[in-house]
């Protein structure tokens, strides 16, 4: 998951610095209130990649506060059912909520 996360350079609207990333989930439009260090989230991310029903998983920078980026993994799932879309056919998109830093 870390390979998709990089610090972009926006000279006209610089982002605050962050040293740590906490990850939460937004499954089927329901945002969880649990935040997990990114390094511990990797096995769960692989499971999400396997279970999603869509071709895309969205990584959203939810907020950056006190040196911590809160990253939300957004996806649609079939619950415990496994999608028929092969894992190699899924993409990951990185975006940010419309926030003022």
C-alpha atoms as one frame of an Amber mdcrd trajectory, in Angstrom:
protein
   0.000   0.000   0.000   2.862   2.350   0.789   3.996   2.401  -2.860   0.869
   4.413  -3.812   1.423   7.002  -1.098   3.933   9.719  -1.833   4.253  13.342
  -0.814   3.089  15.488  -3.727   4.568  18.898  -4.380   1.935  21.644  -4.647
   3.874  24.957  -4.479   0.695  27.078  -4.522  -0.943  25.045  -1.702   1.754
  23.195   0.253   0.634  20.284   2.401   1.534  20.098   6.081   4.338  17.686
   6.893   3.534  14.237   8.227   5.736  11.541   9.716   3.157   8.817  10.355
   0.121   7.476   8.517  -2.969   6.038  10.163  -5.411   4.153   7.944  -9.175
   3.835   8.257 -11.761   2.135   6.058 -14.839   3.385   4.273 -16.597   0.206
   3.181 -19.837   0.586   1.242 -19.932   4.294   2.177 -19.613   3.609   5.935
 -16.566   5.237   7.566 -15.082   3.194  10.407 -13.880   4.983  13.547 -10.831
   2.682  13.844  -7.426   4.014  12.720  -4.503   1.576  12.276  -0.820   2.346
  11.578  -0.157   1.884   7.870   2.513  -0.765   8.453  -0.027  -2.928  10.325
  -2.770  -2.359   7.735  -1.019  -4.071   4.808  -2.567  -7.558   5.340  -6.024
  -5.983   5.574  -5.347  -3.967   2.415  -4.535  -7.158   0.520  -7.823  -8.650
   1.743  -9.708  -5.524   0.584  -8.064  -5.814  -2.845  -9.338  -9.376  -3.040
 -12.892  -8.625  -1.838 -13.804  -5.408  -3.633 -16.546  -5.514  -6.252 -15.228
  -2.602  -8.284 -12.163  -2.094 -10.422 -10.882   0.745  -8.232  -9.954   1.265
  -4.589  -9.653   4.894  -3.544  -7.056   6.148  -1.051  -8.227   9.479   0.346
  -6.139  11.831   2.460  -8.806  12.538   5.092  -6.767  14.993   7.157  -3.256
  15.817   8.314  -2.969  16.801  11.955  -0.031  16.942  14.384   2.319  15.179
  11.963  -0.121  12.351  11.219  -1.879  11.744   7.907  -5.261  10.044   8.264
  -5.746   7.999   5.116  -9.114   6.456   4.224  -9.323   3.333   2.057 -12.660
   3.568   0.218 -14.163   0.518  -1.479 -17.367  -1.362  -2.258 -17.554  -4.980
  -1.124 -19.894  -7.918  -1.317 -19.489  -8.666   2.369 -18.000 -12.121   2.729
 -18.550 -13.021  -0.945 -15.532 -12.830  -3.215 -15.732 -10.763  -6.375 -15.113
 -12.459  -9.710 -12.894  -9.610 -10.918  -9.274 -10.866 -10.946  -7.032  -8.986
  -8.463  -4.657  -7.943 -11.271  -7.504  -5.979 -12.894  -7.982  -3.574  -9.983
  -6.466  -0.125  -9.699  -5.716   2.157  -6.765  -6.409   5.904  -6.935  -4.984
   8.499  -4.542  -6.986  11.659  -3.898  -7.859  14.049  -1.089 -11.045  15.341
   0.427 -11.774  18.965  -0.357 -10.115  20.421   2.718  -8.089  23.534   3.388
  -4.794  22.595   4.962
